[in-house]
Amino acid sequence: MKELFLFPEKTFVNSFVFPTSLYMKQREHSSKNIPISILLPQEEMLEVATRKHNLYIGIPKETSFQENRVALVPDAVSVLVNNGHRVVIETNAGKMSNFQDNEYSEAGADIAHSPEEVYKADIILKVAPPSEKEIELIRPKQILLSTLQLSTQSDSYMRSLMNKRVTAIAYGWVQDKEGIYPVIRAMGEIAGSASILIAAEYLSNVNNGPGLILGGISGISPTEVVILGAGTVGEFAARAAIGLGATVKIFDNSLYKLRRIQTALGRRVFTSVIQPRVLQKHLKTADVVIGAIRATKGRTPCVVSEEMVKDMKDGSVIVDVSIDEGGCFETSQVTNHAQPIFRKHGVIHYCVPNIPSRVSRTASYAFSTVFGPLIMRIADFGSVDRMLKQDAGFRKGIYIYNGMLTNKYLGELFNIPAKDINLLLAAF
């Protein structure tokens, strides 16, 4: 009969019978003074959930020229307030989107009668970037969530924000889990659909156009629409044009995007990479040309020369949606909603930078579908810093962190040293 070795004190540890073989092994190596606790089962360390934090959110009235949108609609404010967050909104901030102050107050928001009151909040939510005057109202360590319009910024503007030691996030650069830019996509869907409706207006006699209906009717050749860019704007412009019966031709330098848009549209449409001679040939017969090329960094590439525009039909319409980032037509010049068009070489040019602001109520709802859940996620993480550490897509949007520039491209553009956001977050 084999000898049975038992523990000197206990045979059971945490309801676990200690194996005899391990005990014998411990006896064999006792000269090495290995503590028996190493061989015992260890307790599992469970993650402690982050404590939810109530946020203080300020929504100032937009002061940018012809900016009619608002960052949150009353329905989204109601959800935030019911979850314990405080929202203060400047009086008449939603007026241009047909949202009244009483709708916000009934949703639980505090109505501020001056921007100074709004800028006491911890998080400032804006559609357009803050003006120089608004930057003066920003407090140190504040969180600023707005767009960043590179075409209108300067190095002094960036330094003013940095001196305030803010954390600034460009919502247009924030990505979701699938790598999609949700705000850019939402505004792109609106701009794409609206661009075709705008072109239809200027083809009619009412606006001194050639008197064409955009689309086609039985027995008459349909109007021809050329779309430059196969992204979100291009896709929704194509959907609207096809729905009206127009002939659609799409150009892009990415074969992947051209294949994807064919699949998205569910039909075979004319597609081509951008080659000057091929493009010029099809511009000559186009009734409408939509510029929907998005810049990967910096300015939108100019793909249509002035000579190409000269060869276009008299009375044809150009809608340059890319004018926000410089435009993709050599003849493009920034216009506004009050005077949206000009004629050059007989071609009507529509170059308003902020097309979604034409339909501000719809655009504001689109913003809220992104900003509302985003604010809730920040609260769930407990702070913006924690969310930045754990959400790579959200981290993509940051360009100033505690007063330090973190975007490499902006650093090169404005000749300001940029620091790696990952290293900064590791230090805090």
N, C-alpha and C positions, 0 to 999 in steps of 0.2 A: 504494500500500500504506500502511495506517494505521500510525502509530507505536505501538508497544507499550510501555507504562510498566510497569516492574518495581519491586518494593520495593528500596530501597537495600541492605538487609541480607538479608531473608528474603522469600520469596514465599509460604511456607506458615506458618500460625500454628495450632498445635494440630490439624494435619491438615486445615485449612480453607483453601482457596484464596481469597485476598483479592480481591474484585471490583475490576476495573479502573476501573469507573465511580466507586466510592467513593474510590479513590485520586486520581482526577482531581479529584473534588469537594474532597478535602483540599488539593490544590495550589491550587485556586481560592480557598479560604478560609484559606490559610496566614497571611495577615496578621492573622487573629483569634487565632492561636496555639491552635487547637483540637488537643489531643493526639490522636494517631492511636489511642491505646488505647481511647478512647471508642467508636470505630467497630468495635472488635474484639468477637467473641462472648465473653460473660461466662460464668463458671462458675456453675452452679446451686448454691444453698445448701440443703443437706439438713438436715431437722430431726433433732436428736440425741434418741434415745429416752430417756425418763425412767427413771432407774435404780430398779428395784424395791427397796422398803424392807421389812425384816422388822419386824413389829409386836409389841408387848407388850400383851396384852389381859387385863383383869381382869373377872371375873364374880362379884360379891358375892351372898350369899344375900339374897333379898327379905325385907324387914322390914315392909312395908305389911300392914295388916290383911287377912287372907284372900287374899293374893296368892300363888297356888300355881304360877305359871308361872316358867319359867327362860328366859333370853335365847338360849342355844345348847344344843342337844342333843348327846350324845356324837358322833354321826355328823358333825356340822358341825365340832366341835372337831378331830376326826381329820383332816379336809380341811385345816384351817388349819395344824395342826402339821406335816403332811406337806409343806406349802408353805413351811416355815421360820419360821413365826410361833410365838410363845410365848403360851400360854394358862394363866392361873392362875384357879382357881375355888374359892370358899369351900366348906368341907365341908358336906354336906347341902343345897347350893343347889338340887339337882334332885330332892330327896327327895319333895316334894309332887307332882311330876310323874312319880313312879315311875322316876327315874333315880338310880342309886346311885353313890357315889364311885368304886368300883372300875371302873365303866363309863367314867368320865371319865379316870381314871388310865391305863386300857388304851388310851384314845384319844390319850394323849400329854399330857394336861393335868397341871399341878402342882396338888396339893390343898393349899389354905391353911387353917390352923386358926384364923384370926382375920381379921376384916375389914381390920385394919391392913395385913396382908400383901397383900391383894388391891388395896388402894388405892395401892400402889406402882407399879402398871401405868401405862402411858402413855394407854391408852384404857380407860374404864370403861363396860361394857355392862350396862344395867339395864332391867328391864321397867317398874317403877314409878319415879316421881321420887325422888331421894334425900331422906331425912329431914333435919331440922336436925342431928341427931347425925352422920349420914353426911357432911353437907357439911363438918363439922369435919375429917374424914379426907381430904378432897380436897386434892391438892397443886396449887400454882400451875402454870398452863399445861397442865393435864390436859385431855383430851378426854372429855366426858361425853355418852353417847348413851343417852337414856331418853325416857319420855313426859313431857308437861307437862300436868298436870291443873289447868286454870285455876280450877276451882271450889274447889280446896283451897289455892291459893297466895295469898300476900300480898306487899306491897311489901318487907317485911323479909326474906322468903324470897328474893326476886329479888336484893336487895342483898347478901345473904350469898353467893350464888353469884358475883355480880359481883366482890365483894371478893377472891374466890379466883383471879380472873383466868383463869377457865376458858373453854374454848370448848364451849358447850352446844348440843346438837342434839336437837330433838324428832322422834323417828322417825315420829310420826304426821303430820308436815307434809312429810316428804320425798316427792318425786314421782319417778316413773319417766319414761322418754322419751315416753310417751303422755299424760303429765299426770295419771296415776292415782296415788293414795296407796296403795302396796302393802300396808303394814301395816294401815292402816285398812280396806282392802278385805278382807284375810285375816280380821281379827277380826270384820268385819261379816258375812262369810259364816257364820262360826261362830255369832255372836250371833243372826242371822236364823233359822237352822235350829233353834238351841236354844230360841228364844223360843216357837216352836210346840210343841215337846216339853214345855216348862214349862207352857204353857197347858193342854195335854192332861192333865197330872198334876192340876192344880187344878180341872179340870172333873169329875173322878171322885169317887166317894163316899169313897175312901180318904183324901182330903184335905178332906173335908167340903164338897165341891163339889155341884153340882146333879145329878151322876150321868149326865153326857153323855159320849159318845165323840166325840172331835174328828175330824170327817170325815163320812162318811155310809155307810149300808148300804142295800141294796135295799128299796124300799117305805117308807123313812123320810126325812123332810126332812133335808138335811145341816146341820151347824152352820155358822154364819155368822161369818166372820173379817173384820174391818175393819183395814186396815193404813194407818197415817199415815206417809207418806214413801215415795218411789219410788226410793230409793238402793239401795246394796248390801244393807243389812239388810232393807229392804222386799222386795227381789227374792227373797232366799233364804227369807224368811218365807213369801212367796207360793208359792214352789216347794214348800216342805214342806207347806203347807196344801192346796194343789191335789193334791199326791201322796196325801194322806190322804182326799181327796174332799170337802173343805169348799168352801163358796161364798166367794169372795174378792172384796173390794171395796177398791180402793186410792185414797187421797187424797194429793194433793201440789199445791203452788202452781206447779210448773214443768210446763208442757205438754210441754216437751222430754223431761223425765224420764218422764212418763206414756207418751209415745209409745215411748220407748226400752224401758221395762219390758214393754210389750206385745210388742215385737219379741223381747226376751230370753226371755220366757216362751213364745213361739211360739203364743200363743192370745189370743183376745179376752176380756179380763176387764173387770169394771166398774171404770172409772176416773173420777175427778172432781177438779176443782180444789177447794181447801178454801174452802167457803162455809158459814158457821155454820148456817144453816137446813137446808141439804142434809145436812151432816155430822150434825147433831142427829137428823134423821129416821132415818138409817141406824144411828146408835149405839143407838137404842131397840130395834132388832131384833138387834143383834150379840150373839153369845155370847162372842167374844174380840176384844179391841182391842189391837193392837201399836203402841206409840209408837216410830217409827223415823225421826224427823226429825233431821237433822244440822244443827247451827248453822254458818252461814257464817263468823261471827265472834262471839265472846262466848257468851251464853247461848242455849239452844234456845228458839224461840218457843213460848209456851203457847197451844195452839189448842183445847183442850178445857176448858171452864169447869166449875166445880163443879155448876152447874145442869144441864149436859149429863150429868154423871155420875149425878146424882140420877134422871134419866129412864131410865137403863140398866136392864136386867133384873136381878132379884135373882139372885145367884150367878154373874153374868158375870165374866169375868177381864180385867184390864188388865195387860199386861206393858210397862212403860215402859223400853225399851232406851235412850232418850235421857236417862235420869236422870243419866248421866255428866256431861252438860252442862246440868243444871238440870231436865230433864223437860219434856214437852209436855202434861201434865195438871195442872190447878190443884190437884188432890187428892193429887198424888204427894209422897211423903216417902221419903228414902233409907233403905233396909233393908240387910240383909247376908245372907250365905249361911246363918248360924245361925238367923236369924229373918227369912226372906225376904218374908213377906206380912203385910198387915193388911187389914181390911175397913172400908170407909167407904161409907155409904149402900147397904149390902148388896152392894157390888161388891168382889171380891177384887183387891187391888193387889199386884203383884210389882215391886219397884223396887230391885233389886240393881244397883249400878253396874258390876260387873265380871262379866258373864255368861260370857265365855270362860274365866274361871278355874274354872268348874264342870267344864270338860273340859280341864284344864291340860296334859295330855300332848299332845293334838291341837293346842292353842294354841301350845305350845312348839315343836312341829315347824313350825307355820306361821311363827313368829318366825324360826326358823333358815333357812327358805327365803328370807327377806329379808335377815337380818343376815349370814349366811355370805357370799353373793356381794358384799354391800356392803363388808365388811371386805376382801375380796380386791381389790376395785376401789380402795380407799384405798391398799393396798399397791402396786398397779400404777401409780397416780399418783405414788407416792413419799411423799406426806404428805396430811394432811387439808386443809391450806392450798391445795395444788395442785388437789385435787379440787374444793374450793369455788370456785376460780377458773374451772374448766373445765366443771363440771357444774351447770347452772342448777337442775335438779330437786333435787339434794342441797343446794344453797344455800338453797332454800325452807325447809328444816328448821331453820336456825340461828336462835337467838334471843339468844345471848350469844357474842361473839367477843373473845377475849383480855380478858375482863372488861367489855366494852362492850355494852350492850343494843342489839340491831339490829332488833328487831321493833317496828314503829310502833304496832301495836295494843296490845301490852303496855306500851309507853311511855305511851300515853294512859290505859290502865287503872290503872296503878300510879303515874302522875305522875312518871315517870323519863325523862329525855331519851334518845331513841333515835337512833342514827347509821345512815347508809346502809351496808349491808354491802359494796356494790360499791365505794364510795369507800375503805372500810377495807382491802379486799383489794388495791386499786390502790396503797395506800401501803406495803404490806408486801412 
